Amino acid sequence: MPMYEYCCDACGSRFSRLRPVAERSVPPPCPSCSSERTELVFSRTSAGESGCGGRPSGFS
Ligand SMILES: [Zn+2]
């Protein structure tokens, strides 16, 4: 079961989850704020974090 990285569009936090491939497009709720506005991100861009959902990375 592969690990996918998601980011929360509400609070901008990122988290990783082990998900079945069939459920990768069904993002889990955010562990920080319980928002369901999370989206799948691809961690291939490990060098530059462009933030979540276009939100500028200014979260503490
Ligand atoms: Zn959140």
N, CA, C, O and the ligand as a Tripos MOL2 file, in Angstrom:
@<TRIPOS>MOLECULE
protein
  241   239    61     0     0
PROTEIN
NO_CHARGES

@<TRIPOS>ATOM
      1 N           0.8540   -1.1970    0.0000 N.3       1 MET1
      2 CA          0.0000    0.0000    0.0000 C.3       1 MET1
      3 C           0.8840    1.2390    0.0000 C.2       1 MET1
      4 O           1.6560    1.4470    0.9360 O.2       1 MET1
      5 N           0.7820    2.0410   -1.0120 N.am      2 PRO2
      6 CA          1.6630    3.1960   -1.1470 C.3       2 PRO2
      7 C           1.2770    4.3380   -0.2110 C.2       2 PRO2
      8 O           0.1450    4.4430    0.2600 O.2       2 PRO2
      9 N           2.2540    5.1710    0.0290 N.am      3 MET3
     10 CA          1.9980    6.3330    0.8650 C.3       3 MET3
     11 C           1.8080    7.5630   -0.0200 C.2       3 MET3
     12 O           2.5930    7.8320   -0.9290 O.2       3 MET3
     13 N           0.7680    8.2760    0.2700 N.am      4 TYR4
     14 CA          0.4940    9.4930   -0.4740 C.3       4 TYR4
     15 C           0.5850   10.6820    0.4530 C.2       4 TYR4
     16 O           0.3400   10.5890    1.6560 O.2       4 TYR4
     17 N           0.9420   11.7960   -0.1420 N.am      5 GLU5
     18 CA          1.0350   13.0110    0.6500 C.3       5 GLU5
     19 C          -0.1160   13.9270    0.2680 C.2       5 GLU5
     20 O          -0.4220   14.1460   -0.9050 O.2       5 GLU5
     21 N          -0.7300   14.4450    1.3040 N.am      6 TYR6
     22 CA         -1.8610   15.3390    1.0890 C.3       6 TYR6
     23 C          -1.5760   16.6800    1.7310 C.2       6 TYR6
     24 O          -0.7630   16.7860    2.6490 O.2       6 TYR6
     25 N          -2.2420   17.6810    1.2460 N.am      7 CYS7
     26 CA         -2.1220   18.9670    1.9010 C.3       7 CYS7
     27 C          -3.5100   19.5450    2.1140 C.2       7 CYS7
     28 O          -4.4290   19.3440    1.3200 O.2       7 CYS7
     29 N          -3.6230   20.2630    3.2070 N.am      8 CYS8
     30 CA         -4.9090   20.8220    3.5850 C.3       8 CYS8
     31 C          -5.0510   22.2250    3.0100 C.2       8 CYS8
     32 O          -4.1860   23.0800    3.2010 O.2       8 CYS8
     33 N          -6.1310   22.4420    2.3200 N.am      9 ASP9
     34 CA         -6.3550   23.7310    1.7000 C.3       9 ASP9
     35 C          -6.8770   24.7450    2.7080 C.2       9 ASP9
     36 O          -6.9060   25.9450    2.4350 O.2       9 ASP9
     37 N          -7.2860   24.2620    3.8660 N.am     10 ALA10
     38 CA         -7.8530   25.1430    4.8800 C.3      10 ALA10
     39 C          -6.7710   25.7250    5.7930 C.2      10 ALA10
     40 O          -6.7510   26.9270    6.0580 O.2      10 ALA10
     41 N          -5.8710   24.8550    6.2720 N.am     11 CYS11
     42 CA         -4.8560   25.3320    7.2040 C.3      11 CYS11
     43 C          -3.4480   25.2210    6.6390 C.2      11 CYS11
     44 O          -2.4960   25.7020    7.2530 O.2      11 CYS11
     45 N          -3.3040   24.5920    5.4750 N.am     12 GLY12
     46 CA         -2.0120   24.5660    4.8050 C.3      12 GLY12
     47 C          -1.0410   23.5180    5.3220 C.2      12 GLY12
     48 O           0.1330   23.5260    4.9510 O.2      12 GLY12
     49 N          -1.5110   22.6240    6.1650 N.am     13 SER13
     50 CA         -0.6160   21.6080    6.6840 C.3      13 SER13
     51 C          -0.5210   20.4310    5.7160 C.2      13 SER13
     52 O          -1.4360   20.1610    4.9380 O.2      13 SER13
     53 N           0.6030   19.7510    5.7890 N.am     14 ARG14
     54 CA          0.8100   18.5910    4.9330 C.3      14 ARG14
     55 C           0.9000   17.3520    5.7980 C.2      14 ARG14
     56 O           1.4220   17.3880    6.9130 O.2      14 ARG14
     57 N           0.3920   16.2730    5.2760 N.am     15 PHE15
     58 CA          0.4650   15.0200    6.0080 C.3      15 PHE15
     59 C           0.4960   13.8600    5.0310 C.2      15 PHE15
     60 O           0.0470   13.9780    3.8910 O.2      15 PHE15
     61 N           1.0250   12.7520    5.4850 N.am     16 SER16
     62 CA          1.1440   11.5720    4.6480 C.3      16 SER16
     63 C           0.2580   10.4660    5.1890 C.2      16 SER16
     64 O           0.0940   10.3040    6.3980 O.2      16 SER16
     65 N          -0.2990    9.7210    4.2740 N.am     17 ARG17
     66 CA         -1.1720    8.6200    4.6620 C.3      17 ARG17
     67 C          -0.9030    7.4160    3.7740 C.2      17 ARG17
     68 O          -0.6430    7.5510    2.5780 O.2      17 ARG17
     69 N          -0.9700    6.2490    4.3710 N.am     18 LEU18
     70 CA         -0.9620    5.0280    3.5840 C.3      18 LEU18
     71 C          -2.3750    4.7790    3.0910 C.2      18 LEU18
     72 O          -3.3120    4.6390    3.8760 O.2      18 LEU18
     73 N          -2.5060    4.7260    1.7810 N.am     19 ARG19
     74 CA         -3.8280    4.5600    1.2040 C.3      19 ARG19
     75 C          -3.7950    3.5220    0.0990 C.2      19 ARG19
     76 O          -2.8040    3.4050   -0.6230 O.2      19 ARG19
     77 N          -4.8650    2.7770   -0.0320 N.am     20 PRO20
     78 CA         -4.9710    1.9180   -1.2110 C.3      20 PRO20
     79 C          -5.0000    2.7800   -2.4710 C.2      20 PRO20
     80 O          -5.4960    3.9060   -2.4620 O.2      20 PRO20
     81 N          -4.4610    2.2290   -3.5460 N.am     21 VAL21
     82 CA         -4.4110    2.9980   -4.7820 C.3      21 VAL21
     83 C          -5.8000    3.4410   -5.2130 C.2      21 VAL21
     84 O          -5.9770    4.5350   -5.7490 O.2      21 VAL21
     85 N          -6.7630    2.5980   -4.9800 N.am     22 ALA22
     86 CA         -8.1330    2.8970   -5.3850 C.3      22 ALA22
     87 C          -8.7230    4.0830   -4.6270 C.2      22 ALA22
     88 O          -9.6960    4.6970   -5.0630 O.2      22 ALA22
     89 N          -8.1140    4.3890   -3.4850 N.am     23 GLU23
     90 CA         -8.6680    5.4770   -2.6600 C.3      23 GLU23
     91 C          -7.7770    6.7040   -2.6270 C.2      23 GLU23
     92 O          -7.9660    7.6090   -1.8140 O.2      23 GLU23
     93 N          -6.8050    6.7180   -3.5220 N.am     24 ARG24
     94 CA         -5.8620    7.8380   -3.4840 C.3      24 ARG24
     95 C          -6.5290    9.1630   -3.8480 C.2      24 ARG24
     96 O          -6.0860   10.2300   -3.4240 O.2      24 ARG24
     97 N          -7.5940    9.0770   -4.6350 N.am     25 SER25
     98 CA         -8.2810   10.2970   -5.0380 C.3      25 SER25
     99 C          -9.3690   10.6810   -4.0470 C.2      25 SER25
    100 O         -10.1200   11.6330   -4.2610 O.2      25 SER25
    101 N          -9.4390    9.9240   -2.9630 N.am     26 VAL26
    102 CA        -10.3830   10.2550   -1.8990 C.3      26 VAL26
    103 C          -9.5700   10.6830   -0.6890 C.2      26 VAL26
    104 O          -9.2450    9.8680    0.1750 O.2      26 VAL26
    105 N          -9.2440   11.9710   -0.6330 N.am     27 PRO27
    106 CA         -8.3400   12.4420    0.4220 C.3      27 PRO27
    107 C          -8.9600   12.3040    1.7990 C.2      27 PRO27
    108 O         -10.1530   12.5510    1.9770 O.2      27 PRO27
    109 N          -8.1500   11.9100    2.7740 N.am     28 PRO28
    110 CA         -8.6280   11.8450    4.1490 C.3      28 PRO28
    111 C          -8.7480   13.2480    4.7220 C.2      28 PRO28
    112 O          -8.1140   14.1790    4.2250 O.2      28 PRO28
    113 N          -9.5470   13.4050    5.7530 N.am     29 PRO29
    114 CA         -9.6600   14.7140    6.3820 C.3      29 PRO29
    115 C          -8.3600   15.1230    7.0520 C.2      29 PRO29
    116 O          -7.5430   14.2860    7.4370 O.2      29 PRO29
    117 N          -8.1920   16.4180    7.1780 N.am     30 CYS30
    118 CA         -6.9800   16.9630    7.7650 C.3      30 CYS30
    119 C          -6.8730   16.5820    9.2450 C.2      30 CYS30
    120 O          -7.8340   16.7430    9.9970 O.2      30 CYS30
    121 N          -5.6950   16.0740    9.6680 N.am     31 PRO31
    122 CA         -5.5080   15.7110   11.0780 C.3      31 PRO31
    123 C          -5.3950   16.9310   11.9830 C.2      31 PRO31
    124 O          -5.5350   16.8170   13.2010 O.2      31 PRO31
    125 N          -5.1460   18.0800   11.4030 N.am     32 SER32
    126 CA         -4.9550   19.2800   12.2130 C.3      32 SER32
    127 C          -6.2590   20.0160   12.4640 C.2      32 SER32
    128 O          -6.5510   20.4140   13.5910 O.2      32 SER32
    129 N          -7.0440   20.1940   11.4040 N.am     33 CYS33
    130 CA         -8.2450   21.0090   11.5590 C.3      33 CYS33
    131 C          -9.5070   20.2570   11.1370 C.2      33 CYS33
    132 O         -10.6030   20.8160   11.1340 O.2      33 CYS33
    133 N          -9.3370   18.9770   10.7800 N.am     34 SER34
    134 CA        -10.4640   18.1220   10.4080 C.3      34 SER34
    135 C         -11.2080   18.5930    9.1690 C.2      34 SER34
    136 O         -12.3320   18.1660    8.9040 O.2      34 SER34
    137 N         -10.5710   19.4710    8.4200 N.am     35 SER35
    138 CA        -11.1920   19.9120    7.1850 C.3      35 SER35
    139 C         -11.1150   18.8250    6.1300 C.2      35 SER35
    140 O         -10.1510   18.0610    6.0910 O.2      35 SER35
    141 N         -12.1050   18.7520    5.2900 N.am     36 GLU36
    142 CA        -12.0810   17.7840    4.2010 C.3      36 GLU36
    143 C         -11.5740   18.4070    2.9150 C.2      36 GLU36
    144 O         -11.5810   17.7800    1.8560 O.2      36 GLU36
    145 N         -11.1410   19.6380    3.0250 N.am     37 ARG37
    146 CA        -10.5960   20.3040    1.8450 C.3      37 ARG37
    147 C          -9.1040   19.9770    1.7160 C.2      37 ARG37
    148 O          -8.2500   20.8620    1.7690 O.2      37 ARG37
    149 N          -8.8220   18.7070    1.5500 N.am     38 THR38
    150 CA         -7.4500   18.2750    1.3650 C.3      38 THR38
    151 C          -7.2780   17.7770   -0.0570 C.2      38 THR38
    152 O          -8.2350   17.3490   -0.7030 O.2      38 THR38
    153 N          -6.0550   17.8390   -0.5310 N.am     39 GLU39
    154 CA         -5.8140   17.3790   -1.8820 C.3      39 GLU39
    155 C          -4.5070   16.6080   -1.9520 C.2      39 GLU39
    156 O          -3.5880   16.8220   -1.1600 O.2      39 GLU39
    157 N          -4.4530   15.7190   -2.9090 N.am     40 LEU40
    158 CA         -3.2810   14.8900   -3.0910 C.3      40 LEU40
    159 C          -2.1510   15.7120   -3.6920 C.2      40 LEU40
    160 O          -2.3430   16.4280   -4.6740 O.2      40 LEU40
    161 N          -0.9890   15.6020   -3.1010 N.am     41 VAL41
    162 CA          0.1860   16.2540   -3.6680 C.3      41 VAL41
    163 C           1.2290   15.1810   -3.9720 C.2      41 VAL41
    164 O           1.2210   14.1000   -3.3820 O.2      41 VAL41
    165 N           2.0970   15.4920   -4.8740 N.am     42 PHE42
    166 CA          3.1400   14.5490   -5.2340 C.3      42 PHE42
    167 C           4.4600   15.0290   -4.6600 C.2      42 PHE42
    168 O           4.9160   16.1380   -4.9390 O.2      42 PHE42
    169 N           5.0550   14.1790   -3.8620 N.am     43 SER43
    170 CA          6.2310   14.5830   -3.1120 C.3      43 SER43
    171 C           7.5040   14.5450   -3.9580 C.2      43 SER43
    172 O           8.6110   14.5590   -3.4180 O.2      43 SER43
    173 N           7.3520   14.5000   -5.2520 N.am     44 ARG44
    174 CA          8.5390   14.5180   -6.1020 C.3      44 ARG44
    175 C           9.2160   15.8810   -6.0360 C.2      44 ARG44
    176 O          10.4160   15.9980   -6.2860 O.2      44 ARG44
    177 N           8.4490   16.9020   -5.7020 N.am     45 THR45
    178 CA          9.0170   18.2380   -5.5770 C.3      45 THR45
    179 C           9.4810   18.4550   -4.1480 C.2      45 THR45
    180 O           8.9320   19.2780   -3.4150 O.2      45 THR45
    181 N          10.5110   17.6930   -3.7660 N.am     46 SER46
    182 CA         10.9890   17.7600   -2.3880 C.3      46 SER46
    183 C          11.8430   18.9940   -2.1490 C.2      46 SER46
    184 O          12.0120   19.4270   -1.0090 O.2      46 SER46
    185 N          12.3740   19.5530   -3.2130 N.am     47 ALA47
    186 CA         13.2880   20.6830   -3.0470 C.3      47 ALA47
    187 C          12.5230   21.9530   -2.6980 C.2      47 ALA47
    188 O          12.8350   22.6300   -1.7190 O.2      47 ALA47
    189 N          11.5290   22.2640   -3.5020 N.am     48 GLY48
    190 CA         10.8250   23.5080   -3.2660 C.3      48 GLY48
    191 C           9.3740   23.2660   -2.9180 C.2      48 GLY48
    192 O           8.5990   22.7860   -3.7450 O.2      48 GLY48
    193 N           9.0150   23.5920   -1.7120 N.am     49 GLU49
    194 CA          7.6230   23.4410   -1.3280 C.3      49 GLU49
    195 C           6.8370   24.6670   -1.7950 C.2      49 GLU49
    196 O           7.0200   25.7840   -1.3110 O.2      49 GLU49
    197 N           5.9840   24.4110   -2.7280 N.am     50 SER50
    198 CA          5.2340   25.5240   -3.2920 C.3      50 SER50
    199 C           3.9790   25.8220   -2.4880 C.2      50 SER50
    200 O           3.1320   26.6140   -2.9020 O.2      50 SER50
    201 N           3.8730   25.1850   -1.3520 N.am     51 GLY51
    202 CA          2.7090   25.4140   -0.5190 C.3      51 GLY51
    203 C           1.5270   24.5840   -0.9500 C.2      51 GLY51
    204 O           1.5900   23.8560   -1.9410 O.2      51 GLY51
    205 N           0.4710   24.6940   -0.2160 N.am     52 CYS52
    206 CA         -0.7110   23.8990   -0.4870 C.3      52 CYS52
    207 C          -1.7860   24.7560   -1.1350 C.2      52 CYS52
    208 O          -2.1810   25.7960   -0.6080 O.2      52 CYS52
    209 N          -2.2450   24.3000   -2.2790 N.am     53 GLY53
    210 CA         -3.3420   24.9840   -2.9300 C.3      53 GLY53
    211 C          -3.0390   26.4380   -3.2650 C.2      53 GLY53
    212 O          -3.9280   27.2900   -3.2340 O.2      53 GLY53
    213 N          -1.7860   26.7130   -3.5830 N.am     54 GLY54
    214 CA         -1.4080   28.0650   -3.9600 C.3      54 GLY54
    215 C          -1.2440   29.0060   -2.7880 C.2      54 GLY54
    216 O          -0.8890   30.1720   -2.9610 O.2      54 GLY54
    217 N          -1.5010   28.5020   -1.6030 N.am     55 ARG55
    218 CA         -1.3480   29.3100   -0.4080 C.3      55 ARG55
    219 C           0.1400   29.5410   -0.1410 C.2      55 ARG55
    220 O           0.9180   28.5870   -0.1500 O.2      55 ARG55
    221 N           0.5420   30.7670    0.0930 N.am     56 PRO56
    222 CA          1.9510   31.0190    0.4030 C.3      56 PRO56
    223 C           2.3770   30.3460    1.6990 C.2      56 PRO56
    224 O           1.6510   30.3670    2.6930 O.2      56 PRO56
    225 N           3.5610   29.7480    1.6740 N.am     57 SER57
    226 CA          4.0130   28.9790    2.8180 C.3      57 SER57
    227 C           4.4740   29.9030    3.9420 C.2      57 SER57
    228 O           5.6590   30.2120    4.0620 O.2      57 SER57
    229 N           3.5350   30.3280    4.7470 N.am     58 GLY58
    230 CA          3.8720   31.1940    5.8400 C.3      58 GLY58
    231 C           3.3400   30.6820    7.1590 C.2      58 GLY58
    232 O           3.3000   31.4030    8.1560 O.2      58 GLY58
    233 N           2.9350   29.4310    7.1470 N.am     59 PHE59
    234 CA          2.3860   28.8810    8.3760 C.3      59 PHE59
    235 C           3.5090   28.5360    9.3550 C.2      59 PHE59
    236 O           4.6200   28.2010    8.9450 O.2      59 PHE59
    237 N           3.2140   28.6200   10.6180 N.am     60 SER60
    238 CA          4.2350   28.3800   11.6240 C.3      60 SER60
    239 C           4.3830   26.8890   11.8400 C.2      60 SER60
    240 O           5.2000   26.4620   12.6570 O.2      60 SER60
    241 ZN         -6.2190   21.5300    7.9230 Zn       61 ZN61
@<TRIPOS>BOND
     1     1     2 1
     2     2     3 1
     3     3     4 2
     4     3     5 am
     5     5     6 1
     6     6     7 1
     7     7     8 2
     8     7     9 am
     9     9    10 1
    10    10    11 1
    11    11    12 2
    12    11    13 am
    13    13    14 1
    14    14    15 1
    15    15    16 2
    16    15    17 am
    17    17    18 1
    18    18    19 1
    19    19    20 2
    20    19    21 am
    21    21    22 1
    22    22    23 1
    23    23    24 2
    24    23    25 am
    25    25    26 1
    26    26    27 1
    27    27    28 2
    28    27    29 am
    29    29    30 1
    30    30    31 1
    31    31    32 2
    32    31    33 am
    33    33    34 1
    34    34    35 1
    35    35    36 2
    36    35    37 am
    37    37    38 1
    38    38    39 1
    39    39    40 2
    40    39    41 am
    41    41    42 1
    42    42    43 1
    43    43    44 2
    44    43    45 am
    45    45    46 1
    46    46    47 1
    47    47    48 2
    48    47    49 am
    49    49    50 1
    50    50    51 1
    51    51    52 2
    52    51    53 am
    53    53    54 1
    54    54    55 1
    55    55    56 2
    56    55    57 am
    57    57    58 1
    58    58    59 1
    59    59    60 2
    60    59    61 am
    61    61    62 1
    62    62    63 1
    63    63    64 2
    64    63    65 am
    65    65    66 1
    66    66    67 1
    67    67    68 2
    68    67    69 am
    69    69    70 1
    70    70    71 1
    71    71    72 2
    72    71    73 am
    73    73    74 1
    74    74    75 1
    75    75    76 2
    76    75    77 am
    77    77    78 1
    78    78    79 1
    79    79    80 2
    80    79    81 am
    81    81    82 1
    82    82    83 1
    83    83    84 2
    84    83    85 am
    85    85    86 1
    86    86    87 1
    87    87    88 2
    88    87    89 am
    89    89    90 1
    90    90    91 1
    91    91    92 2
    92    91    93 am
    93    93    94 1
    94    94    95 1
    95    95    96 2
    96    95    97 am
    97    97    98 1
    98    98    99 1
    99    99   100 2
   100    99   101 am
   101   101   102 1
   102   102   103 1
   103   103   104 2
   104   103   105 am
   105   105   106 1
   106   106   107 1
   107   107   108 2
   108   107   109 am
   109   109   110 1
   110   110   111 1
   111   111   112 2
   112   111   113 am
   113   113   114 1
   114   114   115 1
   115   115   116 2
   116   115   117 am
   117   117   118 1
   118   118   119 1
   119   119   120 2
   120   119   121 am
   121   121   122 1
   122   122   123 1
   123   123   124 2
   124   123   125 am
   125   125   126 1
   126   126   127 1
   127   127   128 2
   128   127   129 am
   129   129   130 1
   130   130   131 1
   131   131   132 2
   132   131   133 am
   133   133   134 1
   134   134   135 1
   135   135   136 2
   136   135   137 am
   137   137   138 1
   138   138   139 1
   139   139   140 2
   140   139   141 am
   141   141   142 1
   142   142   143 1
   143   143   144 2
   144   143   145 am
   145   145   146 1
   146   146   147 1
   147   147   148 2
   148   147   149 am
   149   149   150 1
   150   150   151 1
   151   151   152 2
   152   151   153 am
   153   153   154 1
   154   154   155 1
   155   155   156 2
   156   155   157 am
   157   157   158 1
   158   158   159 1
   159   159   160 2
   160   159   161 am
   161   161   162 1
   162   162   163 1
   163   163   164 2
   164   163   165 am
   165   165   166 1
   166   166   167 1
   167   167   168 2
   168   167   169 am
   169   169   170 1
   170   170   171 1
   171   171   172 2
   172   171   173 am
   173   173   174 1
   174   174   175 1
   175   175   176 2
   176   175   177 am
   177   177   178 1
   178   178   179 1
   179   179   180 2
   180   179   181 am
   181   181   182 1
   182   182   183 1
   183   183   184 2
   184   183   185 am
   185   185   186 1
   186   186   187 1
   187   187   188 2
   188   187   189 am
   189   189   190 1
   190   190   191 1
   191   191   192 2
   192   191   193 am
   193   193   194 1
   194   194   195 1
   195   195   196 2
   196   195   197 am
   197   197   198 1
   198   198   199 1
   199   199   200 2
   200   199   201 am
   201   201   202 1
   202   202   203 1
   203   203   204 2
   204   203   205 am
   205   205   206 1
   206   206   207 1
   207   207   208 2
   208   207   209 am
   209   209   210 1
   210   210   211 1
   211   211   212 2
   212   211   213 am
   213   213   214 1
   214   214   215 1
   215   215   216 2
   216   215   217 am
   217   217   218 1
   218   218   219 1
   219   219   220 2
   220   219   221 am
   221   221   222 1
   222   222   223 1
   223   223   224 2
   224   223   225 am
   225   225   226 1
   226   226   227 1
   227   227   228 2
   228   227   229 am
   229   229   230 1
   230   230   231 1
   231   231   232 2
   232   231   233 am
   233   233   234 1
   234   234   235 1
   235   235   236 2
   236   235   237 am
   237   237   238 1
   238   238   239 1
   239   239   240 2
@<TRIPOS>SUBSTRUCTURE
     1 MET1         2 RESIDUE 1 A MET
     2 PRO2         6 RESIDUE 1 A PRO
     3 MET3        10 RESIDUE 1 A MET
     4 TYR4        14 RESIDUE 1 A TYR
     5 GLU5        18 RESIDUE 1 A GLU
     6 TYR6        22 RESIDUE 1 A TYR
     7 CYS7        26 RESIDUE 1 A CYS
     8 CYS8        30 RESIDUE 1 A CYS
     9 ASP9        34 RESIDUE 1 A ASP
    10 ALA10       38 RESIDUE 1 A ALA
    11 CYS11       42 RESIDUE 1 A CYS
    12 GLY12       46 RESIDUE 1 A GLY
    13 SER13       50 RESIDUE 1 A SER
    14 ARG14       54 RESIDUE 1 A ARG
    15 PHE15       58 RESIDUE 1 A PHE
    16 SER16       62 RESIDUE 1 A SER
    17 ARG17       66 RESIDUE 1 A ARG
    18 LEU18       70 RESIDUE 1 A LEU
    19 ARG19       74 RESIDUE 1 A ARG
    20 PRO20       78 RESIDUE 1 A PRO
    21 VAL21       82 RESIDUE 1 A VAL
    22 ALA22       86 RESIDUE 1 A ALA
    23 GLU23       90 RESIDUE 1 A GLU
    24 ARG24       94 RESIDUE 1 A ARG
    25 SER25       98 RESIDUE 1 A SER
    26 VAL26      102 RESIDUE 1 A VAL
    27 PRO27      106 RESIDUE 1 A PRO
    28 PRO28      110 RESIDUE 1 A PRO
    29 PRO29      114 RESIDUE 1 A PRO
    30 CYS30      118 RESIDUE 1 A CYS
    31 PRO31      122 RESIDUE 1 A PRO
    32 SER32      126 RESIDUE 1 A SER
    33 CYS33      130 RESIDUE 1 A CYS
    34 SER34      134 RESIDUE 1 A SER
    35 SER35      138 RESIDUE 1 A SER
    36 GLU36      142 RESIDUE 1 A GLU
    37 ARG37      146 RESIDUE 1 A ARG
    38 THR38      150 RESIDUE 1 A THR
    39 GLU39      154 RESIDUE 1 A GLU
    40 LEU40      158 RESIDUE 1 A LEU
    41 VAL41      162 RESIDUE 1 A VAL
    42 PHE42      166 RESIDUE 1 A PHE
    43 SER43      170 RESIDUE 1 A SER
    44 ARG44      174 RESIDUE 1 A ARG
    45 THR45      178 RESIDUE 1 A THR
    46 SER46      182 RESIDUE 1 A SER
    47 ALA47      186 RESIDUE 1 A ALA
    48 GLY48      190 RESIDUE 1 A GLY
    49 GLU49      194 RESIDUE 1 A GLU
    50 SER50      198 RESIDUE 1 A SER
    51 GLY51      202 RESIDUE 1 A GLY
    52 CYS52      206 RESIDUE 1 A CYS
    53 GLY53      210 RESIDUE 1 A GLY
    54 GLY54      214 RESIDUE 1 A GLY
    55 ARG55      218 RESIDUE 1 A ARG
    56 PRO56      222 RESIDUE 1 A PRO
    57 SER57      226 RESIDUE 1 A SER
    58 GLY58      230 RESIDUE 1 A GLY
    59 PHE59      234 RESIDUE 1 A PHE
    60 SER60      238 RESIDUE 1 A SER
    61 ZN61       241 GROUP 0 **** ****
